[in-house]
Structure formats: C-alpha cells, structure tokens
C-alpha cells in the first residue's frame, strides 16, 4: 500500500460521514419488527437482477425516518459484504435553511458534499484490497484530483479503479453505495450535481454495484425523478407508499412497556399503558416516528411519574376545545402536516417554562428558553469556543447550575450528555432531532415562540457589551493577554463582541448601552500593550468587522460616531515597544535554570494536541497570512520582513502554538515551511519540511509532522562563510531540495536555546543584518519565527527595540492558560480517562475549576498539569482528592516531589481517545 497516497486520501475524506463512525454511535436505528415492508422492498430491489434500475431513491418528509432506515440498512448489509461505501450528510451549514437565512459555523465532521467522492473512495480502498492499488495510484498520479470537480473525482477515484481492477469483490449486483441526506448537500445546484453523478454511475454497465440515495422531496430530487433519472431509479416514498402507523403503534406499545418495567415495576401490565393511550399517540404521529419518539422521550424521565407525563401527552393530543388550556392561541396552519408535532413541541416548551419560571408570563419565558438554546448553539459554533459550562454561565450572567435547571424539563427534545452525573461543556447539550430546530426557527410553526438569528446575535452582543462596560483597563489586559483565571468570561466577551455586533438589531436601548462604554478605558489599555499585544487587540476586536458595520450605519448616528472613534483609537495607536521589559526575560532565564524539570514525553509535549479553545495560534497565523497571499497573488503589496520570538519555560506550549498556527494556513503552503532545529551538541542545524496531520474523525488539521531534508554540521563555519546572509544560506539549502518551489519560505527555528550561546548571539546579529538590508533595498523576503526558552541573547536583542516587522510573545506571561488547562483536565481525567468509574470517580466541574485556578498561579502550570494527570491515572488515583484539600504552596510542593510516570500503553490510549473525540453535531438550524 502506498501509505502516503492513502494518508492523502484519508485527509481529504470525512470519516464522520461513514455509517460506523464514532459520530454516529447514538443515531437512531429501526425498532425491532418495524419497517418490515420497507426493508422487504429494498432487499427485493437489491437482489432482483431482472430490472434495469440500479438507482434506489428513498424520499420522505422530516420525521418519517429516512436516516434511521438508511443507517439500519447499512448495518444490515455490512456483515454480509454487500456494503460498498456510505456517506451520511448532516444538516448543511451554508444553505438557506439556517436560522434566519444566516450562514452558520458548526463543528460537524460530515457536513456538505464537497468530500463525498473522496470519502466513498477511501472506504472502497480500505475495504477492498483488490481495488486499493488502483485508487491510490490515481491519487499518486494526480495529487490535484482533490481540487477537481466531483465528476472528475468520481471518474478517477471510483469508476476507473473499479473497472481496471476487474474485481470479483462485489457479489454480483447485490452490493450498493448508501448516501443519506441528499437534500442537505447545500444548494439546489449541488444536489442536482450529486444526482447526476450517481445517475451516470448507475447507468454505466461496467459498474458492479448499485446506489441508494435518500432525501426530503425537495425540488432537485422531484425534478430528477420526473426526468431522465426516472427510467433508472426505483423510488420509495416513506410517507406515501407505506402505512407506518402499525409500526409506530408497535414501537409505542413496546417502549411504554419497557418504561413501565424500568420505572414502574410494581404496576401491572394490564393497567398501564392503556390501548387507548397507545392508539392516541399513533394517530397523532401522522405517520412520523419523530412525533412518537419525542412523546416517549418526554414520558421516559426518571424524575417524574411516567403515568403523569403520559397523561399530559394525551391531553395535548386531544381536540383543542377539550384541553385545559383551550383558550391558548393556535400557532400553526390548520392544514399543516406538522400540526400535531408542533403542538407537542409547543406544549413541552410551555410546560418547561411554567416550571422554570413559576408565576411569570409563560409564553414570554418560553421564548427566553428557546433563545437560550439559540445562544448555546451559536456560542458552541463560534471559534474559539467557550468549553466550560461554568464559564458559559458566567458569560450569560447566570448563576452556576442555572442552564441545566432551565433545560431540565426540555430533556425530551434537548439531549444532555453527562459523565458520572456531571455536565462539563456546552458541547454536551444538543437537540434530539432536527425537526425541533425547524420548529423553533419557523414562525409559521412556533408563532411568537420562534427565534431569529438577529435576536440571538443581538442578545449575545448585548451581553458582551455589559461585560466590557464594567471592565477596567487592567481587567481587559488580563482577559486579552494575561492569565484569565479571574474572569474567563471577559475573554470571550472581547472575542465575541464584534462578530455578533455585525448582526445586531441596533434598537435605541442597544445603542444607548453601547455608547455608554468609556473610550478612555480603551486608550488606557493600549498604553499598557507592547507591539504583539496591540496586534492581538486589533485581531480580537476584529477591526475589519467594525469597519464593515460602519459602512452599514447612518454616518451621522450616535452608534456610528462611537464605533468610528473606537476604531480610530485601536488602529491609530502610536507604535508600541517590541518588548517592555527585557530584564524579565533574563530573570526568567535564571529561574528556568534554577528549577528542576523531569523530562516529560507525552502527546502534549510531542505537540500532538492542539488546544481547540485558544485563538493565539489563529492570531499568530494571521501574521503569516501574507506568506500565503504572496504565493497565490504575486501582484499585491508584500510585507517583506517578519521576525518573531516566542519564549516560554519548558512545556509552556511553544511548539504546540507554532503547530496550531500552521493549521490555519492552507495545506498547499506546507512546502514553504522550513523547520530548523539545533543539533544535540548545539553546534549544527537540521532542516526539515512540514506535513500537516488531520483529525481522522473531523478531518480538521490537528497537528503536523516533519521530515529532515538537509543538515548543517558546522554552524560556526556556516555563520562565518555566509556573514549577513545566514537565512539566505538556509533558503538556498531548501531550494536545492525543492527546486520547483518559487517563493521565499517561512522559517521556524525551534529550541533556539539549545544552540551554543556563542552562536546564538552571532546568529541573531546576522539576522538583524539581513532584516536591515531587505528593509533598505526593498528586495527579498525574510520570515523567521524563533521559539526558545528565555535566554540572555534574545533579551539583549529585544532591549535594542528593533524596528517594524519584529514581534515577541512570552508564553509565561501572555497566554490565557486557565481556560486551556480547565478544558485539558476535563479531557484527560473525565472524557479520555481509561480508569473504571469505581476506581476513579469522575471529578466534578467545580473540582476541575478549582485545581485549574491553583495551577495557573504557577509558571510551571503545564508541567504540573501533566504530572497530575499521569500520576493520578497510572500510579495513585487518590492523589486527586488530596490535591483538593491543598492551597497553592503545598500543592506545588507536592507536585515537585512526585515523579512523572508514563507507559507506552497509556500514551497510545490517550492519543486515540483524543483523536476519537467527535465534534457534537448541532442540529438547531
């Protein structure tokens, strides 16, 4: 197997779209003895070789169980070798079905169809060894295939390899490709293209397999079924061709019996449930399993008497005039097929609001509950994400535990994942079914309860404004740059304010609130910043978005005047020093030398982990982004010089920050990145090129690896022979190894502190000479990033306050570590912990919060965090409880004395646990 080609194909696939991926662990399957007729027809189509219809299209409206049928079909075919490949499309993120027609960002690993063909090809290459060489040969012969059209990809990655292999792997015509959610493949044009692809594939006589598609009956699929595809397609309509009521009644009856056995063991089978109640739910389901499933989730709640909950459902199913709330307004069309489902959703939300806010206006508070769901959805979809549920509540000005209490009576429609009874992050809160999101966002269905994107954005920007108004310059500096343990919510208020402000409804109340911010606070903040910190402020506040907002406003309005003044303050600030305190670096260098450091070799120190809730890497990459533009648009004005210094004590995340920043660059820029490291004796250099690694589930970049291509054995001789041009010399070595690359590289010099001190000073002097020569001549390009422990040579250089183009980051004092460490402890001790619950009961969110607070008081915070996790899991789980009783000094003394422990088995386990962490699919549309 060509592992490189296989890895390339894997990187371009969406593994979360495969039927047996981790992301699909909890998707519904067909209840036993249901959908019998549907599967009989599918299997008859699959095994009947007399017809000429190799394409099966299954359609049905929302809630009819298309995805459930497709998932069950895939799982039934796979053990018999009849499954060629699968692709399950989650709700699209960029079509017109999103909240108030706004684009949405979500952490879905299988959204859209851009990687449809590559994902199918990857599965075929994985499952069918006889075809694999032909697919990988196509990838190796044409790496640009991943940028080609879907039609070209289908031809080169599937059709030609299958034909060339002349394989007998497929059992006659009894194998098939399964693609679910065609209607979620974006625009009508995208859907039509996918239909054409499989129409052409199905009509090819050399293809030994068939294709199953499912979709809502949207326009593209209806158009295709009425046109050329009709002669090749066998069409199953779930809501017309099959009477699902019998299946639904069986499902309801058996589930209620299970609930009785679980929650009412002393109740006789003859007394509950009654046949009338089962029949009532069946009738009101209108052929939709989603209604029955939602009703049963409402009943199946161990905190309530199921008999009472079922009675409430039956009352909601009764004619309106027979209900206790018969005078309530109707919020749906008379003839809507979703009327019973909408009534069920409405009553669930109103009941939850009445219990959460007793004595208050129920409909108003019900809208507030749905607004809260919208806020959680948008906050989770925004990067960097608020991970901690506790911090989310601080951000929303809610008391701790309030979110779960508010959502407690919405568990039939809202899914909450807990770990040992604890809920840690907002990604643990999700919707059970997409139709509830549709209900929330459609005013025709939810009436005055419906929530718009503008309303959610306005509420979030208003919350951010409230945080900013109460902040002092010191508070903002802490939240922006320094350790944010005292007020992590303010950090997110800074980052979220402008992005949500651009979609805000500027009502008089909102305008008054924003204009009450004091501009002098921002001026005082800027006076405290160095050059990098000012750039960070400009990036976090998103000045470009502020300018866009100004273009949309009346220039004479009060809000436009305020935002214009704020933009001027941030962008026209006088030049800030590169380093405010070079002596701090010298003190840090002495401290590092005086401390003892165990060697820690784990997935964090190897930079296999990239923090998902931190934006330092994203901001750093924005300093490099012109490199990318220079490669793609050579006619733009070039920023010719960038020299950055990233300093930090051992295990502070220097290399991880670099690697994380690289993930924000396009992968075709990778060849232009040179990783340079001093040799072990400090007298030479190794040069390597960069290759990015993607997450196997989400297919998002999550790290990188390097491969050495050159070595400088005698650095002293190189510095002497190439005086004033050492970077040019390194660049020439790179060009010799990669002669086809045309532009200047980005050089990452890691572990600079390992270089002999004599060579350090000489190297930096020559670096500054090259900087001056390029700035003076206006010719050439210099982009260098130096990562190092604090050393005197860098302090001496920064004390000279070098000119524009030079920046400096000190991770020991300018890294918002609290949120990172809190999230990291949760990942390791809770979600990825291999110990049984009986051996190590999972710590609560408050416990993790407390320990993270203590750890961030030490400059050795990451070093101590790693020791804690490994010692607790591998040596003594009781240490965790001991740490909870300690204050900072004794905790640090304890952590100094315990050894770092590591086993290869644990390293492999924790790496797999992290990589298998699926992104939660947000179903609120």
N, C-alpha and C positions, 0 to 999 in steps of 0.2 A: 504494500500500500504506500502511495506517495503521501507521507504524513503531512507535508507542507500543503499540498493541494487539498487534502482532507480537512486540515485546520482552516484553510481559507474558506472552504465551502461551509464549514461549521460556523465560522464567524459571520457569514452572510445569511445564516438561517435564523428563524425564530423558533427556538426549541419549545417555548411556552405554547406554541400552536399545535404541538403534537399531542395526540389523544392521551398518551400515558405520561405526560409531563407532570412535574410537581405542582404546577399552577392549576392543573385540572383534577387534583386529588378529590376535591369536595364538590365537584359539579354533579347535578342530579343524574341518576340512572333510572331506567324504566322499572317500575314496581313489578315484582314477580306476577306472572299471569295477566299482564296488561299489554296492550298494543299487539295482541296476538295476530290480528288480521293484517296490521301494517307490516309486521316482520314476515308474515307468510308471503305477502305480495312482493316485498323486497327480495326475498330469497328465491322466489319463483322467477323474477326478472333476472337475477344474477345467474341462475343455473339453467335457464332456458336458452339454448343456443340456436333456436329456430328463428328468432326475431332479429331484426337489424336495428335495434335501438340500444346502442352501447352507453347512452347517457340517461341517468335517472335524476330527475329534478323533484325534490320534495318541497312543497310550499305550505305555508300556514301563517296565520296572524300571530301577533305577540301572545305568548302564554299557551300556545297549542302544543308545545313540547318538541319543537323541531330539533333543538340542540340535544335534548335528552334522548331522542330517538337516534340521532347520529352518533352520540357518544356510546350508547348501548350497542349499536351496530358495529362500530369499530372494535369494541371489546369482545364481541362475539366472533368476528372474523379473524382477529389476530391470532388466537391459538391454533387455528386451522391453516395458517399460512395464506389466507385469502386477502389480507390487507396489504396493499402496495405502499400506501403513504396516506397521511392525514394532514389537514390544516383546519384548525378551528379559529375562526376570526372573532375577536371580541368586539364590542361596540366601537365604531370608528371615532377618532378623536378630531377629525378635521372636516366633517361634513356638516350639513345644515340641520342635523338632528340634535345638536348640542344645545346646552342651556342658552336660551335667548339668541340662538344663532351665533354664538361666540366660539372661537377656537378654544380648545381645552388642552392642557398638558396633563397627561396621566402616566402612571408607571405600569403600563401594560406591556407584557412581553410578546403579545401576538396580535397587535392591532394593525389593520390595513392589509393590503395585498402586495406591497412592493417586494416582499421577500417570499411570496407564495411559491414560485417555482424553485428557488434555491432550497427552501425548506423541504419540499417534496423530493427534490434530487438528493438532498442529504440523507433522508430516510431510506431511499432506494439504495444509495451507496452503502449505508450502514447495514441494511437487512439482506441484501442480495450480492454476495461476493462475486458472482459471475459478471455482474454489470458494473461493479465498482471501478475496475480499471478504466473503463471507457468514460465514465463520468469524470473521474479525477484527471484523466488525460485531457479532456475538454477544458477543465479548469486550468491545468498547467499550460496548455497550448494557447489559451486566451484569457489571461487574468482579468482583462477588461470586460469579460462577459457579465460581471456583476453590475456594471453600469449600463448594460444593454436593455432593450425593451423586454417585456415579459415574453413576447412571442419569440424573440431570438433566444432567450434563455430556455424556453421550453424545447425549442428545436435542438440546441446544442447540449443541454444538460439532461434531457429525458428522452426525446424521440430518437435521436441518432444513437446514443449509447444503448438503448433497448434493442434497436434494430441490429446494430453492429454486434452485440453480444450473442445474438441468435439463441437467447437463453430459454431453457426449459423450466426456469424457476417459477414461472407463473402457471398455475393449474388451469390450462385451457383458457377459457374466458371467464373463469369463476373468481377472478381477483379484481379488486377495484381500488381506486383512489377515492377518499372521502374528504369533501370540502364543505365545511359548515359555515353559515353566516355570510353568504354572498352579498346580501343587502348591506352588510357592514363594511364593504370594500370601498368606502368613500363615495365619490361622485357617481352619477349615472354613467359617465364615460368609462370610469374604472370598472364598474360592474359589467358593462357591455363588453369590455375588453376581455375580462375573465371568461365570460360566457363564450365568446368567440374562440378563445384558446382551447377550451375543453370541447367545443363543437368540432374544431379541427382535429383535435387529438382523437375524439371518439369516431370520427369518420375515416381515420387512417386504418386501412385493413392490416397494416403491419403491427399495430398495437395489440398486444395480447391481454389487455385488461380493460376494464370499464371504469366509469366515473360516476360518483354520486354527489350531487350538489344539493344544498338546502338554502332556502331564502324566504324572507317575507315576500308576499306577492307584490313587490314594488314594480314600478314602470319598466325598468330594463328587462326583468325576468318575464313579465307579461308580454312585452314586445317580442322577445325571443321565442317564447312558446307559441306565439301567433305567426311566426315567420319561418325562416329556414331551419331553425333548430327543431321545429316540431316533428319533422319526419324522422329524426334520430333520437328523440327524447321520449322517455316514458315518464309521465307526470303523475305524482301522487299529491293530492290535496288533503292535508290532515284535517282541515276543518270542514270539508265538504264530502270527501269520499268515505269518511269513516265516522261512525257514531261512537264518540268516546265516552258517552255517559255511562255505559255499563262498566267500562274500565275505571272511570272516576268513582263510581259507586263502590266497586270492589276495593279500590285504593282507600277511600274514606273509611269504609267499614273496618278494614284490617288495621289501619292506622289508629282509629279510635279504640279498637280492642287492645292494641299494643299500649296506648296511653293509659287505658284502664288497668292493665296488668302492671304497668310501671308505677303509676301514681295513685291508683285506687284499688289496691289488691283485695280489699275487703268488700268491694262492690260486686254484686253478681252480674254475670254476663247477660242475663235476661232483662235486667233493669237499666242498663246503660252500655252502649248508646241505643237509643230507640231507632227502629227502622225509619220512622218519620223524619228524624233529625238527619240521618244519613241521606235520605232522599231529598230533603230540602237543600242540602249543600250541593248535591249532584245537579239538581235542577238549576240552581243559581250559578253553577260553574259555567253554564253556556258552552259546554264542550271544551273548556280551558282548564287544564290541570293546574295552572298557576293560581286560579281562584281557590281551588280545593287545598292546594299546598299551603297557601297563605293562611287560610282559615285554620288549618290543622296546626300550623306553627303557633298561631295565637292561642289555641287551646292547650298545646303541649308546653306548659310553663309550670315548672315545679313549685313556683312561689304562689300559685293560685289554684283554686279548686277547678279542675277541668270541667266539671259539670256547670259551674257558673259561667266559665268562659264560653262553653259551647252554647249555653242559653243566650248569651249576648250575640253570638254569631247568628243564631237562628232568628233573633229579633231583628237584626239588621237585614236579614233575608226576607222578612215579612213585607207585605204591601205597606207603603209609606203611611197610610191612614191608620194602620193597626199598630204603629210603633209608639213607644212612649214619647219620642221627640218628633211627633208627626208634623209639627209646625216648622221644622227646620227647612231652610231653603234648599232647593234642588240645584246641584252644581254640575249637571251633565245634560246632554241632549236626550230627549225621550227615546230616540231610536238608536242610541249608541250601543254597539255590541259590548262595550266595556262598562255599561251601566252597573251591573252587579259588582264587578270588581272595583269600580270607582267608589261605590257606596261602602264596600268593605274597607277600602283604604281610608276613606273619609272618616268612617266611624272609629277605626283603630286610632287615627291621629287625634280625633276629638276626645276619645276616651283617655288617651295618654295625656293630653293637655289638661283635661279636667282633674286628673290625679296629680299631675306635676305642679299645677297652679290652682289649688282649691280656692273657690270664691272669686276667681278672676274671670275676665271675659274669655270664654273657651276658644272661640274662633280666632281671636287675635293671638292668643297664646299658642294655638295650634300652628298658626303661620310662623310664629317665632321658633317652634320646634323644627319645622322644615327649613327655616333659614339657618338654624344651627347645623343641620345636616349639610346644607349647601356650603357653609363656611368650612366645615371639616373636609369636605370633598376638595374644595379649591386649595385649602392650605396643604393638603396632602399632595395635590398635583403640582404644587409650586416647588421649585428647587432654588436654594437648599430648603429642605423640608423640616418643619418642626417635628421632631421624632417623638419626644416625650409628651404623654398625655397631660402630665402635670404642668409642663411649660405651656402647652396649648391652653389650659385653663387660666394660667396667669395672663397669657396674651389676650384672651377673650374677657378678662376681668370676671372670671367665675371662680367660686370657691372650689377647693380641691375635692374631687369626687362628684362634682355637680353634673358633669357631662353624662356619666353613666347613670346617675339618678334620673336625669331628664329623659334619657333614652330607654329607661328600664321597661316601660310599657309599650315600646315600639319593637320589642325583640322579634315579633312575628314578621316584621318587614326589614329590620335592621339586624345584621349579624355582628356579634361582638366576640372576638377570639380572646380567650383568657389562657393564662399559663399558671396552673396551680391556684386558680382563683384570682389571679392578678391580671390587670389590663395595663399595658405599658405605653403603647403608642397609638396614634390616631390611625395608623395603617391597620390596626386590629378592628376597626369599625368599618363596616361595609354594608351594602344593600343585598338582600337575599335575591332580588330579581330586578332586572332592568325595567320591568313594567311599572314598578313603584317610582322610579326616577322619571319615567314618561308622565306618570300621573302628576307628580309634583310640578313639572315644568309646563304642563299644558293647561292653560286657563279654561279651556272648554271642558276639561275633565275635573280639575280640582277647584275651579271657581276662585273665590277670594283667598283660598289657601295657597295658590300657586306662587312659585318663587322664580324671579327673573335673575339673570346673571348680573344685571345692573344693580339690583337690590343687594345681592351678595357682595359685589365689589364695593359698593358704597358703604356697607356695614363694616367691611374689613379695613378700608382706607380710613374710616372714621375712628375705628379702634386704634389704628396706628397713630393717627393724629393725637388722640388722647394721651398715648404713651409719650410722644415726642414733646407735647406741651409741658408735661410735668418733669421733664428731664433737664438736668443741669449740664453744662459743658463737660464736667468730669464724668457724669453718668454716660453721656454719649460717647466719650472717648473709651470708657470701659467697654461699652457694648459694641463699639465699632472695631476696636483694635485689641484691647487687652483681654485678660481672662474675664469672661462674662458671668461668673458664678453668682454674683449678687443679684443680677437681673437679666437672665437669659431672654425673657420675653421682649425686652427693649431691643436686643439684637435683631430679632425677627421683625419688629416694628420698623426699624430702619430699612431693612431689606425689602419689605413688602409694601411700603407706603406708596412709592411712585408707581410700581406696576399696577396696583389696584386703583390708584388715583385716576389713571387714564380712562377708566370705565365708570367713574363715579358720576352720580347724579348731583350736580352742584346746586342743591337746594339752598335757600337763604340760611338755614340752620348750619348746613355743612360748610358753607363759605365763611360764615362768622367764626366757626370753630377753627378752621384752618388759618384764617387771618389773625387769630389771637396768638399764634406762635410768635416768639420773640426772635427777630433776626439777629439780635446781639448775641444770643446764645450760640448761634452758628458761627459768628465771627470769632468769638472766644474759643470755640472748639478748634477752628482752623489754626489759630495761633499756637496750639499745643502740638500740631502734627509735624512729622517730617515728610520728605518727598513721597515715600511709599505710602504712608498713611493718608496723605492728601489724595493720591491716586485711588486708594481704596475707597475713600469717601465719595469721590466722583463716580466710581463704579457702582457702589452700593446704592447710592441715591438715584442712579440711572438718569443722569443729566439729559441724555438724548430723549428720554421719555418725557421729561419735564418740558423740553423744547417742543415736542410734538403736542403735548397738552396745550401749551401756549398758542400754538397755531390754530387750535380748535375754539379758543375762547375769544370773547369780545376784548380787544386790547385795552379798552377803557374801563373794564370791570375791575372790581376790588380784588377778586381772586387772581386775575391775570397780573395785576400790579404786584401782588405779594409773591407769586411764583416767579415772576421775572426778576425781582430783587434777590430772591433766594438763589436762583440760577447764577446771577452775576457774582454773588458772594462766593459761591463754590468754585466757579470756573475762572474767575479773575483774581483768585488769591495770589499774593506775591509768592515768588519762588521759595520753597521750603528747603531747609538743610537736608542733605542726604542722611546724615547721622547726627542726632542731637547730643549724644554722649558717648564718644569713643572710649572714654575710660570705663564705661560699663562693660564693653567687650573685653577689656583687659582684666577686669575683676571677674568676669565670667570665666575667662581662660584659666585664671588661677584657681577658681572654685572647682572647675571640672578636673583639673589636675590633682586637686586635694582630695576628691571624693573617690570612693571605691566603686567599681562598676563590674558586676558579673556580666559575662558575655551572654547575651540573650539572642537566641536564634529561633525565631518563630515566624508565623506568617505576617505579623505586623512589621518586624524588623527586616524581613525579606521584601517588604513593600508589596505583598500580595493583596493587602487590604487597602481600599481607597475609601475615605470617610464620605458617606453619602449626604451628610447634613451640613457640610462645611463648604464655603464658597471661596476660601483663599486660593485654592487651585484654579478655580474658574477666573478669578480676578488676575492671577499670575498669567494665565494663558492669554488673557486679553492684552497683556504687554507684548506677547509674542505674536499676536494675530497678524501683524503686518508681514511677518515671515510668510504666512500662508497666502496673503494677498499678493505679495511680491512674486510668488510662484505662479499665481493664476492671472494676475492683472499687472503686467510689467509697465503699463503706462501711468501708474499712479505715483504720487509723491512718496518717496521712500524714507522711513525713519532709519537712518543708516547705522546708528550706534545704540546698542542696548547692552549694558553690563550690570548684572545683578548679583548681589551677595546674599545668600540665605544661610544664616547662622543659627546654631542651636546646640544644646548639650546632647550627649548620647541618647538615642531613642526618643528624640523630640519630634521626629517626623520629617526631617529634611528631605530625604529621598522620596518618601511617600508623597510629599507635597509636589515635588517635581513630576513624579509619575502621574499623579492625579491631574496636574495641569496639562500634561501631554494628552490626556484622554479627551480634552476639549478641542484639540486640533484635528483636522481631517486626516484620515489614515494615509492619504497619498502624500502627506508631508513627512511621514515617518522616515523615509530615506535621507532626509535633510537634517536629521538629528544625530549628532555625534555625542556619545557618552565617553568621557575621558576620566580615567582614574589613575592615581599614583600607584606605582608598584609597591610591593610589600616593604622593600628596603627604602622607599621614599626617593629613589634616585632615577626612576624611569616612569613611563606612562604607558597605559594600554588604551587603545581606541576601539570602540565598538559601535555598531549601528543598532537602531532601535526597531523592535517589532511589537506592536500592540497586542494585548490579550483581551478578549471579550468575555463577558459573563455568559456561561453556557445556557442559562435559562432566559435572561432578559435580552441577551445579545448586545448589551451596552458595554462600552470599554470599561474595564475594571483593573487594568494593570498593563505591564509590558515586560518584555524580556530583551536581553542584549546579546549580540554575537560579535566577538572580537574580530577585527579585520586588520589591525596594524599595532605595532609596539615600538616605543622609543626606549631603548635600553639605557642610553646615557643622556639624561636630561641636561646635565651641565654642558655637555658638548653641543646639544641642540640649542640651548639658550645662547651659547657663545657664537655659534655659527649663524644663527638667524636673529641677531640682535635687532630688536624693534619690530620683528616680524614673526614672532613665535606662533601666533594664531594663524597667520598666513601659511606657515610651515605645516601646522596640523591640518589645515584645509587642503593643502596640496596632497598630503597622505590620503586624505578622504577621497579627493578627486581621482587619485591613481587607482583606488579600489573600486570607485563607482564613476567611471569616465562619462557615462551617459547623462549624469545629473548636471544641470546647467547653472544653478543658483547657489548663493552662499548658504552655509549651514547654520544651525543653532547648536552651539557647543555647550554641553552640560558637564562641568568639571566637578565630579563628586569627590567627597572625602579629601578636600584640599589640605586638611590638617595633617594628613599622612605624608605629605610632601616634606622633604628636608627643609627646615626653617631657612637655611641659606638660599635654597632655590625658591622658596615662597616669595621672598622679597624681590628677587630678580625677576620672577615670573610676573608679579604684579606691576613692577616698574615697566616692563616691556609691554604689558597690556595697556597701560596708560599712554605709552608712546604711540602705539597703534591707534588708540582712540583719538589722540590729538591729530595724528596725520590724516585720518579719514575725515575728521571734522573740518580740518583746514582745507583739504583738497576737494572735498565733496565727492570723492570717488571711493568705491569699495563699500564693504558692509561688514559690521562687527556685531555679532550677537553671542554673548557669553554669559552663562549663569554659573556662579561658583557656590557650591554647597560645602559647608565646613563646620566643624566645631569652632567655638570662639578662639581666635589666635591673634597674637600681637601684631603680626604683619598686616592683617586686614584692618585692625584698629588704626595703625599708623597711616594707612592709605586713606581711610574714611575721615580721619582727622584733618586732612587737607581739603575736605569738602570738594570732591571732584565735580565737574560740570554736568550739564544736562545729559541725559541718557544713562546715568548711573543711579541705581536704587539699591536699597538694603532692607532686608527683613530679618528680624530677630525673633525666632520662634519661642524663645524662653520668656519673652515679654509681650509679644504681639500675636498671640494665637488664641482664638476663643475656644479654649480647651474644654470647658466644663460640659457643654452640650455633647461634644465628641466622646468624652470619657463616660458620661452617663449612658449614651447610646451603646458604646463599646462594651461596658459591663453587662448591659442587658443582653446583647448579642451572645456574649460568651457564657455568662452564668445562667441565663434563662433559655433563650431560644436555641442556642447551639450547645447546651450542656449535655454531655453524654451520660452523666450520672443518673441513676433512678431517683425518682422523687422521694422515695423512702430514705435514701442515703443522703441526699442533699435537697431538702425542701426549697423550692424556688424563692429567692428573696423578693420582698415586696417592692413596689416602685419607690416608696419613701425610704427604704433601706438603701437602695441603689443611689438615690438622690443624695442622701447624707454622706455616703462614702465618696461619691464623686466630688462633693463640696470639699471634703477634707483633702482629697488627693490634689486638687487644683491649688492648694496653698503651698505646694512644694514644686520646685523647679524640676524635680525628678518624677513628675506626675505619671508620665507614660511608663517609665522604668518600674515604678511601684505598682502601677495598674497591671502590668504584665505579670509581675511576681505574684500578686494576689490571685489572679485567675488561674495560673498554672499550679500554684501551691494548693489552692482550695480543691481543684478538680483532681489533681494527681497525687496529693500527699495527705492533706488533712482538711476535710470539709468543715470541721468545727471552727477553723480559723475565722470564717466569715462572721459568725456570731460574736467571737471575741473582738473583732475589729469594731463592731457596732457599739461596744461599750467604751471605746477609747476616744480621746481627744487627739488633735493633730500631732503634738510632740511624741507621745507614746506610740501612736500608730506608726509614725515614721521610724522610730527606733526599732519597733518590731519588724517592720518590712526590711530594714537594713540587715537584720540578723538572719532572716530566713533565706535559704538558698533558692536560686532559680532552678526549677525542675522541668524536664521536658522529655517526652518519649516520642519516637517516630510515629507510633500508632496514633497518639493524640494529635500530632501535627497533621497527619493525613486526615484524621476525623474532622478537626476543626476547620481545615481548609475546605473539605467537602460540605460541611454544614453551612459555611458562609456562602459558598458558591451556589448551594441549592436553595438559598433563601429567596423565595419567589416574591416578586412585586405584587402587592394586592391589586386586583383589578377593580377599579372604581366604576360602579355601574350607574351612578347618578349622571344622567346625560345632559 
